[in-house]
Amino acid sequence: DALKILKDHGFDQMPVVDQGHEVVGMVTTGNLTSYIVGGRVKLTDPVAKAVYKQFTKVSLDTSLGELSRLFNKDHFALVEAGQMSFKGKKQVSKIKVLVGVVTRIDLLDYITRSRNSAGVGTSNGGSDKCPRSKL
């Protein structure tokens, strides 16, 4: 199923979540190919057998500088946002919601588009916050 989703949507990677909707890792075309070719997983195996567990979570407030430094050791980051959840008068909690995956190419694309459209600097009023990417 994971391979079909990656192919159908043109993704290189996607998050894998458990029953409680917590991210347990990422499946990438690279690690999936390596595992299949190496015989470590079969196409019928659950995706959990091919999960890449090294990942970093960032927020929408993460600066471009922080992202740039992060990409010196990681290939991608998961972007999370906080969301308030109201279950009753006194039952309020803040939950984290996965809103995207950001890669070095997303960062470079964001910087070049911003500089091209604004001349110099960024097109969004000087914001240097995390660019959004598709899941």
LOROTI-940939 format. One record per residue (C-alpha): residue in three letters; z, y, x negated. Coordinates in steps of 0.25 Angstrom, whole numbers. Each point is the difference from the previous one (the first is absolute). Layout:
N
PT:ALA:Z:Y:X
...
END
This chain:
135
PT:ASP:0:0:0
PT:ALA:3:10:-11
PT:LEU:-13:-2:-7
PT:LYS:-7:2:13
PT:ILE:8:13:3
PT:LEU:-3:5:-14
PT:LYS:-15:-3:1
PT:ASP:-2:5:14
PT:HIS:7:14:-3
PT:GLY:-5:2:-14
PT:PHE:14:0:-6
PT:ASP:4:-4:-14
PT:GLN:14:-2:4
PT:MET:10:0:11
PT:PRO:15:-1:3
PT:VAL:6:-13:4
PT:VAL:12:1:9
PT:ASP:10:-10:5
PT:GLN:5:-3:14
PT:GLY:9:13:-1
PT:HIS:-12:9:-3
PT:GLU:6:2:-15
PT:VAL:-11:0:-11
PT:VAL:2:-12:-8
PT:GLY:-12:3:-9
PT:MET:-15:2:-1
PT:VAL:-12:-9:0
PT:THR:-11:5:-8
PT:THR:-14:-5:-2
PT:GLY:3:-1:-15
PT:ASN:12:-9:1
PT:LEU:-6:-8:12
PT:THR:-12:-3:-8
PT:SER:8:-4:-12
PT:TYR:9:-9:8
PT:ILE:-12:-7:7
PT:VAL:-8:-2:-12
PT:GLY:12:-5:-8
PT:GLY:3:-10:11
PT:ARG:14:6:3
PT:VAL:-3:3:14
PT:LYS:-10:-6:10
PT:LEU:-7:8:11
PT:THR:9:-7:10
PT:ASP:13:4:-7
PT:PRO:9:11:6
PT:VAL:-3:14:-6
PT:ALA:14:0:-5
PT:LYS:-4:-9:-11
PT:ALA:-9:10:-6
PT:VAL:8:13:2
PT:TYR:1:10:-11
PT:LYS:15:4:0
PT:GLN:0:12:-10
PT:PHE:-2:12:8
PT:THR:6:14:2
PT:LYS:3:8:12
PT:VAL:-2:15:1
PT:SER:2:10:11
PT:LEU:-10:11:5
PT:ASP:9:10:-8
PT:THR:-4:-8:-14
PT:SER:-6:10:-9
PT:LEU:-14:-2:-6
PT:GLY:7:0:-14
PT:GLU:9:-11:4
PT:LEU:-12:-8:6
PT:SER:-7:2:-13
PT:ARG:11:-5:-8
PT:LEU:2:-12:9
PT:PHE:-14:-4:-2
PT:ASN:2:-2:-15
PT:LYS:8:-13:4
PT:ASP:-4:-3:14
PT:HIS:-14:-1:6
PT:PHE:4:5:14
PT:ALA:12:5:8
PT:LEU:4:-2:14
PT:VAL:2:13:8
PT:GLU:12:0:10
PT:ALA:4:11:10
PT:GLY:13:1:7
PT:GLN:1:-1:15
PT:MET:12:2:9
PT:SER:3:-11:10
PT:PHE:8:3:13
PT:LYS:6:-12:7
PT:GLY:10:7:8
PT:LYS:9:12:1
PT:LYS:7:-3:-13
PT:GLN:-9:-10:-6
PT:VAL:-9:8:-10
PT:SER:-6:-6:-12
PT:LYS:-11:4:-10
PT:ILE:-10:-11:-4
PT:LYS:-10:-1:-10
PT:VAL:-15:-2:4
PT:LEU:-11:-4:-9
PT:VAL:-11:11:1
PT:GLY:-9:-4:-11
PT:VAL:-4:-5:-13
PT:VAL:-3:10:-11
PT:THR:-8:-4:-13
PT:ARG:-4:8:-13
PT:ILE:-14:2:6
PT:ASP:6:6:13
PT:LEU:8:10:-9
PT:LEU:-12:4:-8
PT:ASP:-9:1:13
PT:TYR:11:9:6
PT:ILE:1:9:-13
PT:THR:-15:2:-1
PT:ARG:-3:2:14
PT:SER:12:10:1
PT:ARG:-5:8:-12
PT:ASN:-15:0:4
PT:SER:4:5:14
PT:ALA:9:11:-5
PT:GLY:-6:4:-13
PT:VAL:13:-3:-8
PT:GLY:13:-6:4
PT:THR:1:-7:13
PT:SER:-6:2:14
PT:ASN:13:-2:8
PT:GLY:7:13:-5
PT:GLY:4:-6:-13
PT:SER:7:-12:4
PT:ASP:1:-11:-10
PT:LYS:5:-11:9
PT:CYS:-4:-14:1
PT:PRO:-15:-2:5
PT:ARG:-1:-9:12
PT:SER:-9:-12:0
PT:LYS:-4:-11:9
PT:LEU:8:-13:2
END
